[in-house]
Amino acid sequence: MESFIQKQEKLLEAVPSKAPEGEGGREAKEGSMQEDMDGLEQGTHPDTDSDPETALADLALDVLRLLMMDHWSWLCTENMQKVFHLLFGTLIQRWLEVQVVNLTCTQRWVQYLQLLQESIWPGGVLPAVPKPARTEEQKKAAAEQALQSLMGILPNVVQEILGTSKCRMSWNLVLESLAQPVINRHLVFCLLDILLEFLVLKGSSDELGTAAVAPSASSGLDRAGVAAH
């Protein structure tokens, strides 16, 4: 990225600010900028054997490799990773896609919104006084329930390969990370940003569609009036 910016600065310094640019100069500059962009993309996305159709599977296999590094280091070699990718890449990708679809289906979103509504407006009314702080026992019970739900996501074969204790430790690390207030706020802000962007883009597209229909309708009325005269 730094080399790309430096090249662009040199190009801007080399081009006179007031001199008119000919067709040849423009084409040469555009070609040079295109080469720089290509070089930047190649530097940012190096050539790998990863298939874009199995991107989720590649990520899952990388996580599994990190988890198995201490116990089965011979399974974490590059050749074994390629074998796993060829044999199970498509299967893992399909399983992950199905899980994501199940977690983001309409019924799930209804459950999420109902839980959110019940936590903010219990019984449909805003509480007059703040909810009392949860005790340590309640926090531990909620954490254990969340851990059991996360453990249920993993197939039994994965738990047998990695070990139940290893899986629990990994999910515990995830829960501890999400329990940090700073991470929670950042996650909420990111979700709100995505939601606002979706609503704004949808509203803008609707307005553009309405604006496009209105001139066509008015032009049709004008043509009808001219024809009548």
SVG drawing of the C-alpha trace seen along z (x, -y; Angstrom):
<svg xmlns="http://www.w3.org/2000/svg" viewBox="-58 -26 66 65">
<polyline fill="none" stroke="black" stroke-width="0.4" points="0.0,0.0 2.8,-2.4 4.6,-1.7 1.4,-2.3 0.8,-5.7 4.4,-6.7 4.1,-5.9 0.9,-7.9 2.6,-10.9 5.5,-10.7 3.0,-10.5 1.2,-13.6 4.5,-15.5 5.7,-14.5 2.6,-15.8 2.5,-19.6 -0.4,-21.2 -1.3,-23.5 0.0,-21.7 -2.7,-20.2 -2.5,-16.5 -2.6,-14.8 -4.3,-11.6 -1.1,-9.7 -0.1,-11.1 -3.5,-10.2 -3.4,-6.7 0.2,-6.2 -0.9,-7.6 -4.0,-5.4 -1.9,-2.4 0.6,-3.1 -2.1,-3.6 -3.8,-0.3 -0.5,1.5 -0.1,0.0 -3.6,1.1 -2.9,4.6 0.3,4.7 -1.5,3.5 -4.2,6.2 -1.6,8.9 0.2,7.7 -3.0,7.5 -4.3,10.9 -1.4,13.1 -1.8,16.2 -3.0,19.1 -4.6,22.4 -7.8,21.3 -11.0,21.6 -13.5,18.7 -16.3,21.2 -15.0,22.8 -13.9,19.7 -15.8,20.7 -14.4,24.2 -10.8,22.8 -11.4,20.6 -12.9,23.5 -9.9,25.8 -7.5,23.1 -9.2,22.8 -9.2,26.6 -5.5,26.7 -4.8,24.2 -6.8,26.2 -5.1,29.5 -1.6,28.1 -0.8,29.3 -2.2,32.8 -2.0,33.9 0.8,31.9 1.2,34.4 -2.3,33.6 -1.4,29.9 1.2,30.2 0.7,28.5 0.1,31.7 -2.5,33.0 -4.3,29.6 -4.4,29.9 -5.8,33.5 -8.5,32.3 -9.4,29.4 -9.8,31.7 -11.7,34.4 -13.9,32.4 -13.7,28.8 -17.1,28.9 -18.8,30.8 -17.7,28.4 -18.6,25.5 -22.1,26.9 -22.6,27.6 -21.5,24.1 -23.8,22.6 -26.7,24.6 -25.9,23.6 -25.7,19.9 -29.1,20.2 -30.7,21.8 -29.3,19.2 -30.5,16.3 -33.9,17.6 -37.1,15.7 -38.1,17.9 -34.8,17.3 -35.0,13.5 -38.5,13.6 -37.1,15.4 -34.2,12.9 -36.5,9.9 -38.9,11.4 -36.0,12.0 -34.8,8.5 -38.2,7.1 -38.8,9.1 -35.4,8.0 -36.1,4.3 -39.9,4.2 -40.8,7.1 -44.6,7.8 -44.8,5.1 -44.3,2.1 -41.2,0.2 -40.1,1.0 -40.5,-1.8 -37.3,-0.9 -34.1,0.5 -33.7,4.3 -31.7,5.5 -28.2,6.6 -27.7,10.3 -26.0,12.3 -22.9,14.3 -25.0,17.5 -27.3,16.2 -24.3,15.1 -22.7,18.5 -26.0,20.3 -26.5,18.1 -22.9,18.7 -23.3,22.5 -26.5,22.4 -24.8,20.4 -21.9,22.8 -24.2,25.8 -26.0,24.2 -22.7,23.5 -21.5,27.0 -24.6,28.3 -23.6,26.5 -20.5,28.7 -21.0,32.1 -20.2,35.1 -17.3,36.2 -15.6,32.8 -15.9,33.1 -14.5,36.6 -11.5,35.5 -10.7,32.4 -11.9,33.6 -14.8,32.2 -12.5,30.2 -10.8,28.5 -14.1,27.5 -15.4,26.2 -12.2,24.2 -12.5,22.7 -16.2,21.7 -15.3,20.4 -12.8,18.1 -15.4,16.8 -17.9,16.2 -15.2,14.4 -14.4,12.2 -18.1,11.3 -18.4,10.5 -16.0,7.6 -17.9,4.3 -15.7,2.7 -16.2,5.6 -19.9,5.6 -20.3,1.9 -18.2,2.3 -20.4,5.2 -23.6,3.3 -22.3,0.3 -21.3,2.4 -24.7,4.1 -26.4,0.7 -24.2,-0.6 -25.1,2.3 -28.8,1.9 -28.7,-1.8 -26.8,-1.3 -29.4,1.3 -32.3,-1.0 -30.7,-4.1 -29.9,-2.2 -33.3,-0.7 -35.0,-4.1 -32.7,-5.7 -33.6,-3.1 -37.3,-3.5 -37.0,-7.3 -35.1,-6.9 -37.8,-4.5 -40.5,-7.0 -38.6,-9.8 -38.1,-7.9 -41.8,-7.0 -43.0,-10.5 -41.3,-12.2 -42.5,-9.4 -46.0,-9.8 -45.9,-13.6 -44.4,-13.3 -47.2,-10.9 -49.8,-13.4 -48.1,-16.2 -48.1,-14.1 -51.8,-13.3 -52.6,-17.0 -50.7,-18.0 -52.5,-15.2 -55.9,-16.5 -55.1,-20.0"/>
</svg>
